[in-house]
Amino acid sequence: MKYISTRTKNSEKQNSAYVIKRGLAPDGGLYVPEEIPALTQGDIESLAKMTYPERAEYILSLFLDDYTREELKNAAEGAYSTEKFGGVAAPISKVADKYFLELWHGPTSAFKDMALQIMPRLLSLSLGKTGEEKDAYILVATSGDTGKAALEGYCDIDRVKIKVFYPVDGVSNIQKKQMASQKGSNVDVVSIKGNFDDAQSGVKKIFADESAKEMLAENGYFFSSANSINWGRLAPQIVYYVSAYCDLLAEGELNYGDLLDITVPTGNFGNILAAYIAKKMGLPLGKLVCASNCNDILTDFINTGVYDKRREFFTTVSPSMDILISSNLERLLYFTAGAEKTKECMDKLASEGIYNLDSHVMDEIRKDFAGYACSEEETKATIYEFFKKYGYLCDTHTAVAANAALKFEKESQNKMLVVSTASPYKFAPAVLSALGEEVPSDDFDALEKLNAVTKVAIPENLANLRSAEVRFTKVINPDEMINTL
Ligand SMILES: *Cc1c(COP(=O)(O)O)cnc(C)c1O
């Protein structure tokens, strides 16, 4: 299996270890598999009898064929152990006539764990496979969920060091405490006086700084990133879609060949792109419903064929979806319109902030995708409704998807899988408010109150957080970031 860039026709072919180490292609494009491997009915039926780590080992072996089965087996077993996920890695809850695929039972209670628990292991192995002599130095700028999931994933991973920067007033107190109390001998956490953009542009500046690169090289390191454009983060996300179909087969909820629709709360387009690849492999999926909050650039794109980022940015109760440039959409452009058109669109996006696709390409895209957006009021009303009607508590991101799934319902007879991306406790104040409760000013009080009101169990990592020991307290100006290396 070889990987090529989304932006150059006949670009150089690389194997997966190289691509995972490298992240971005040299032309600025994203790496994509040259061909999508097939899953047959026989494959899916035998996967249905396996555990989650076994399914992960098999699916990943199709894409990462320069890793041995033994390496993938160990990586999957380590990443998706009962110890890390408290049971099955990606369980399904049936709520009325819909299925909720809960991807947040990992160590940080957000779906980023599904990829970030295994990708560090793949990166560490890639160093040996590519003959790399230096170790990886990962820099992350985070607005919340990614930083903690990356810290937890890279913690004490061989040949990797990680440093996370977050805006001091730009993350919730729970997120702050999650990061500041991180364990591990290879981790560092620094807060920035500024907003997320300051942290992000600071990291980009360091990546582009030749003297920083040299200084690192002299000390035996090279820069790397944990960003969701890395194929090593995307491939593990294909697994849970296959796994969900297998579980529904095994439980008799589906017969083989029944199409399953999927609704995904979307930000950077990584999660839903993984569903698209699963469908291309042959998994019997119907429509992929892209759910947006009021930053509805993606749903507009699916409905109009125009991607226009020249619009107001809203801060919402589902912050992990507050995005105007969805990087992974580039991979869909490549699969549907080819490398030349992708490069043209990405150049236009950079220079003019807008691009559009021809109607025949959009017709192709609309065979697989539908798009629905959800207002802040609708998000809150959906949380309220699902809890009052069915006793099912969902977080603000999942609620956007549940709302979109309800809007889509009339278009399809298929069963619907709604992707649930965070524990409701991760966004306790907004969830409490949606339930019509008074919200305590302290986030930890909000957490406990949500538990008292709903009786839904608090994930262990969040329950223990209030008393966790703080290890990192550094606060710096953005221009001092480089000095912390
Ligand atoms: C990152 C994130 C999303 C968005 O996923 P993408 O792959 O960026 O589309 C949705 N919900 C939560 C809770 C997230 O952390």
The ligand as an ORCA input file, in Angstrom:
! r2SCAN-3c Opt
* xyz 0 1
  C     -12.612     17.088     17.374
  C     -14.054     16.927     17.762
  C     -15.099     16.935     16.802
  C     -14.844     17.180     15.338
  O     -14.245     16.104     14.693
  P     -13.527     16.311     13.266
  O     -12.822     15.054     12.989
  O     -12.602     17.486     13.463
  O     -14.613     16.611     12.277
  C     -16.396     16.724     17.250
  N     -16.675     16.562     18.568
  C     -15.707     16.554     19.516
  C     -16.084     16.387     20.943
  C     -14.372     16.728     19.151
  O     -13.409     16.744     20.108
*
